[in-house]
Amino acid sequence: PGVSRKTPSDRVFCYGLMGSQPMDEDGRPVRIGVVGVCGSGKSTLVYALLRLQKSTGRIVYQGRAIDALTMKTLRALRPELQIIFQDPFSSLNPKLSIGQVVAEGLEIHSKLTGEEIDAEVARILEEVGLPADSRYRYPHEFSGGQRQRVAIARALILKPKILALDEPTSALDRSIQAEMIDLLRRLQKKHKLSYLFI
């Protein structure tokens, strides 16, 4: 089974990905890498798997075909399937404070009170290495590495099972890249996350 997507220029990208479960047979989280030359459709594949882009073919998650689910039904799965985009600056709304950015998912997918959401935001920011009071600041006030930590916090606050990472360190300085990889390793171990790396 595979997934394909036809582009406006009539190019058709076809993909096959083995291992549709977020855990291996021993119940441990997995890391899957998607590798290819520039323009080969790596990001397109991941967006299709997460149902962020239209595609054809079967997409199976935990034994359940999700390629034909309605948007309403799919919405219940969104917290489990999160993504971190390549450019942390363009993926954050500059008009929202960091607290608002990170809280957005909980406001949509949880029944927590405003006070409980604020406490969760403070907690998750500290977990990714940012001070809790940074939630009152705005994206332009942060470095690239700090903005990527915000993006990780935004995804992590929903307690996902699978986290897709679209070249999460490529826009960062070399000195920051190693820190980010170490953070992702720690978070995977603590939260039993499975990673889909581009």
Steps between C-alpha positions, in 0.01 A plus 500: 500500500612853431396862490509723194433863427457676167646852480366790288780434250366142458795345681390205708689416816458139614617377838510184704578501869538184704418493869176686564497445876638763743659226714717202414401145593648547849296815564791740454462826303665503159687747281440491126705712260372621163801561274518640149650769282365855507162517326435126519183549704612410852293772664208425268506140617484596866227760445300235312548244777374753754209589270619858462505455121275305269636171371390161375580162650454344843626667816477267798556614857489246782313253280241756392477645149492878537524599133119510461411655836297820495664813638265485799604142583865575429494791743487258795830347379683829448648518851667161446660600168698822525758672281789739547573705190839583353490877553400581858446869430249466216312225686425730798233770478685828569182663634464246780705477816697180554247400765214541253687302231570207732153508658310494170489121470372451854232763447373298203555143619451509878243601758752663732427838655702808401694478824580131445611568143729780617659267755553234231660757270739611775590137576566398140709809427726415792522141378639613164750731668321836500402702808131489588467879474610487135135426422430875521749583224463487120677288234720785369659531845651150479797348320452225240584228749260642757222525240554135412463415869168688495392294198591181686306617806195576283502145365594330825228663710243282323681182610543354150596143420671587172698817436599583143809720474556680169878563506469646850862613527576617145412865570711508818866581565728197531562578866126478570433189288666261746302651790178450309577137421582435867170660602306285254670186631411587859141579410462175305623297793284682754177508300546182295462695177552353157677729253460531125810694390545672166 
